[in-house]
Amino acid sequence: MVLKDFFINFCILCTGIFLIHHFNTKMSSESSIRKRICGGVLHGLFGVLLMKFGIQLNDGLLIDLRTIPMMIAAYVGGWVSILVATIIIIICRLTFYPISYSSLINVVVLTLSATAFTLITSSSMKVKKKWILMALSFIIIIGSIIQAIIPDFTKASIIFVQYAFAIVCATYGTYQLKSYLWRIDDNYEKLTEFAQRDFLTGLNNARTFDVVINSAYVTAIERQDELSLIFIDIDYFKQVNDTYGHPAGDEVLKEIGRILIQSCRSEDIVSRNGGEEFSIIMPACDSTSAKKSAERIRQSVEQSVFKINKDVELQVTVSIGYSTLNQKNMISVGQLIHQADEGLYMAKQTGRNRISRYLHTV
């Protein structure tokens, strides 16, 4: 019966850990304090649920795994989460069960455990060591309490061993499951980052450009603000690749990316749209400012020396086209992109190493 009850508790434990972890992941955009409070509420209710499915020992005593959600709350949300979780568990323990000497002892155990867990998780120890010490601290606390309230040493020892075994197994299983979920989250974030970034320059890629330009356009329309778009293309880049090889071309692309980042405002979004073409989305930027930024970029590239290796240094130039959405030029996002692209084409056709703005005439 003990093994059956433990198996049921462990299944509930794993399910609850997964569901709460999934919910917390969905709350990644929430403020830190609100997320911690919500995490504390969820782990507190989870602890109450585990109380309902206590492990029946042979002598009729019930033990449960409510402290495991408290450990998770302490580790994930710090003192805020474990305080909320502990308060919820204590209130439910005193509300749903008769108030007795045993219930007051439970309150003491929960309070001491929460304090120990908070001190351990706030330290600079490694993750694995924190989980080991949390389990060990609770075992020491519960062992001391059992020996104090049960005069029969043999009986107390049997209960303690069973309780300690359950906590050790549950803590180990929780640590392994949470580690697995954290690795999945980390890998997902990396894959998301890779999907959004150009592998060579680290700038946004064409897919991210499409998302951002549409979002920036909607924001500009809603706020009746201006929005500028710059397209940059490296002049005669094919000659660089043909003459010095693709590794040299890659170095040029990476250096151009760095120049663009240094030449832009913090709110501007720089992308590599493919090949030797780059773009800059400039929210709340009028045509005059966009032109100045474009000229600054053109001059910076023209004056830069691209060191390929100890023997080869290059100088390249760029052609730039730009367009602006404003009250006098209320165009669609597609037209904004088209006008910037046409400006780039005009810069190429009229001699390169220059900037141009496409002016639509009716």
N, C-alpha and C positions, 0 to 999 in steps of 0.2 A: 504493500500500500504506500509506503514511504517513497519508493522509487517511482511509482505511478504518479503520485502527487508532485514529486520533483520534476518529472518529465512534463507534466501539464504546466507547471509554473515556468519552466524553462521555455516552452513553446510560446506562452503568453509574453514572457520577457522579450524574446526575439522579435515577436510580432510588434509589440509596443515600441521597441527601440527603432525598428525600421520605419514605422508609421510616423513617429515623432520626428525622426531624422528627416524624413521626406517633407513633413510640414515645415520644419525649420529652414530647410533649403528653399522652400517657396517664399519664405519671409526674408530672404537675403536683402531685399530693398528697404526693409523696415529699419527704423532707428535702433541703435544698439540697446538702449534701455528697455524699449518696448519689446524687442525680441527676447531679451533676457527674462522679462516678466512673464511673457507668454510661454517661454520654455519652462520656467518654474511652475506655472500653472499646469502645464501638460504633464510634467514629470511628477508633480504632486498627485494629480488624479491617477496617474499610472501606478504610483505607489499604493494608493487607496485600493485600486483594482487588484493588485497583488495581495493585499491584505485579505481580500475576499476569497482568495484561493490559497489559503495557508497549507503548509505541508504537515500532515497529521503524523506525529511521532507515535511510537508503540505505546507509550505511557499516557496517551491522550493529549499531550501538549502540542500546540500549534506553533509553527514557526513560519515566517514568510520572507520574501525577498524585497520588501519595500525600500530597503537601504540602497539597492542597486540604482533605481531611478535618482535617488539623492546623490549618489556618486557621479552619475552622468550630468545632473544639473550643476553640481559644483565644478566639474571639469569644463563643461561647455559654457556655462553662463556665470560662473563665479559666485560671489556671495549673494548677489541679487537673486539669482535663480534658485539657489539652495535654500535661501531664507523663505522665499515664496512656497517652494515645494514642501519644506518642513512644516510650515504653518498649516498648510492645507492637510497634510497627513495627520498632524496632531489634532486639529479641529475635528476631522472625520473620525479619528480614533476615539475621541471623547464623546462624539455625538452618536455614532452608530453602535457603540458598544457600552456596556455598563461601566460607570466610573467606579474604579476600585483601586486597591493598592497596586495591582498588576498594571492597570492603565497608567497610573502615575509613574511607575517604573519605566514604562514604555516611553513616556514623555521625556524622562531623563536620558534614556538611551538615545532617542532621536536627537535631542539637543546636543549631547556630547558628540555624537557622530557627525552632525552638521558642522559643528565647530572644528572638529578634526579634519573633515574633508575640505573645508574652506582653507585652513592653514596649509594643508598639503598641496592643493591645486594652485594656490597663489605663489608657491615657491618656484624656484628656477630649475627644479629637478627634471630629468627626462620623463617622457610620457609613461613609459612602462613602469618606471620606479614609482611614479605617483599612484598608479592603479594598485600596485603591490602594497604600498603603504596604506592606501585607503582600506583595502581589504583587511590588512593586518591590524590597523587601528580599531576597526569595528569588531574584529574577533577579540581583541584585548578588552574592549569595553563590554561586549556581551558576555565574555568569559568571567569578568569580574562581577557583573551583575548576577549571573547564574550562581556562582559560588556563594554570593552574599545572601540570596533569597532561598536557595535550596540547601538545607543542612546536610542532606545525605550526599557525601562526597562522590560515591560511586554513581549514583543517579545523575548528579550534576555533571559529572565528567562525561557520561554517555550522551546527555543532551548537548553538552558543549561540543563534543566531537561531531555529532550529526549537524549541528548548526554551522560549525566552522567549515565542514565539508561542503555544505550547500552554498555557503557564501563564497568559498574559494572557487568552486566550479562555476557559479553564476558570474562572479567577477571576471574570471578568465574568459568565459564565453562572451561576456559583454565587451571586454577589451578587444577580443578578436573580431567580433562583428562590427564594432564601431571603427576599428582600424581599417577594415575592409570597406566600409561605407565612406570613410574619409579618403581612401585611395581612389575610389570611384569618383568622388567629387573633384579631387585634384586632377585626375586624368580628364574628366569632362571639361574642366576649366581650361586645361592645356589644349585640348582638341578644339574648343571654342575659340581660343586665342589663335591657334594655327589656322582655323577656317576664316578668321577675320583679317589676318595679317599677311603681308607679302613676305615670303620666306627669305628673300635676299636683303631687303632694305629694312624690314621691320615696320614699314608703314602699313596703313590700311590697304587692303586689296580692292579689286574692282567690285566685288560683291558687297563689301562694306560701304564703298562709295555710293552705290545705288541706294542702300538703306539710309545712309546719313543725309544724302542730298534731298531725298524725299521728305525726311523728317525736318530738316532745316527749312525746306520750302514751306511746309505746312505751318511751322512756327512763325516764319516771316510774314505769311499771309495773315495769320491770326493776330499778330502784334502790329500789323501794318508797318513792318520794319523792312530795311533793305537787306539784300543778300547778294554777295558777289561770288563768282566762280572763276577760277584761273586754271587754264590748261597750259602745261609746260612740256615741250618736246626737245630732246637733245639733238642738236644739229649734226648731221653726218655721222650718226652713231654707228651705222653699219661699217663705215670705214675704220672705226676704232676696233671693232671686232675682227674685221678682215685683216687689218695690219698687225695688231698686237695680240689677238686671240680673245676668246670669250672671258677668261679670267680677268684680263685688263678691263674689258667692258663691265664686268660685275663690280670691280672696284670703283669705276666711274659712277655707276648707278648708286652704289652705297654712299659715296661721297656727296652726290647730288641730293640724295635723301637727307643727309645731315645738314646740308646748306639750307634746304627748304625748311626744315624744322627750326633752325636757328633764325631764319628770316621772318618767321610767322609769329602771330600773336598766340597766346596760350589757348584761346578759344577756337582757333582755326583748325581745320581737319585736313591733314595732308595724306594723300593716297598715291600709290603707284597703280595706275590703271592698266598697265600692261606694256611690255617691251620697254621703250625709252620714254614713255609718256607718263606724266605725273599730273596731279590736280590738287587744288587747294580750295576748300569750301570755306567761305569767310562770312559768318553770320554778322548781322548789324554792321555791315561795311559798305560804304557808298562807292560810287564809281571812281571818284578822285583818289580815295585811299587805296582802292584795289590797284589802280594804275601805279601809284607810288610803290606799293608792295611788289608789283610785277617788275618794275624797273630796278628796285633794290635787289631782287633775286637775279635778274639778268646780269647786273654788274658784278654781283658776288661770284656768280659762276664764271664770268669772263675773266675775272681777276684771280681766280683760284688756279693752283697748280696741282694736278692730280698725279701723285707719285705712285706708279705702278710697282716698281721695284727699285733697287739701288741704281739701275742703269737707265730706266725709262721714266720720263715725266711728260705729262700731257696737259694741254689746255683745250678746253671745249667751250662751246657756246650753246645757248638755248634760245628757242623761239617761244613766245608766250602770247596766248590769246585770253581775253577776259570778257565777262559780261556781268551785268548787274540787274537785279530785280528791284524796282522801286515804283513809286506812284506814277511816274511818267512812262514806265516800261513794264506794265502789268502783263507778264507772260507766264506760260505754263512752265513746269519744271523741265519738260522736254525741250521747250524753246530756249530756256536758259542754258541748257547743256549745248544745244545746237549753236547758239550765238557764240559761246566761248570757243567751241570747236571751229567755227567759221573764222573767228578772230585769229586762232592759231594757224589756220590754213593761209590766211592773208599774210601773216608774219613770215611764213615759209616762202610764199610766192614773191614777196617783195624784198627778198635778200637775206632772210634769216638774221639771227642775233638781234632781234627787235621784238617789241610788244605791239599788239594791235587789238583794237576793239571793233567788233562787227556792228555796224550801224544799219539797222533795217530801215529801208525807205519804201514808202508806198507809192 
